[in-house]
Amino acid sequence: MMAVKSIDVRDNFRAFCDRAFHGETIIVSRKKNENVVIIGEQEYNDLLKSSRNAEYLAKLDRSFAQLERGEIVVKSLSELEAMAGE
């Protein structure tokens, strides 16, 4: 990980893109602490996937907690089929 000034990125954008593509995280410091981070697309996709997985696991945890508290609804197959036809 490296931190650089925005003017350095502007002057050497291609080089910083190459570094990010090869796995380096670049923090671009800006005025008023409005910093940004440059990462490669694969790392970005991995972060999105991790985030989605964490959200899914949290939903599962909530569902298991509801099950343990008895907060369930039981439907027969014919009831589900009728609901699907509506």
Summary of the structure (lengths in Angstrom):
residues: 86
radius of gyration: 23.5
end to end distance: 54.6
largest distance: 66.9
contacts: 173
relative contact order: 0.10
helix: 64%
strand: 13%
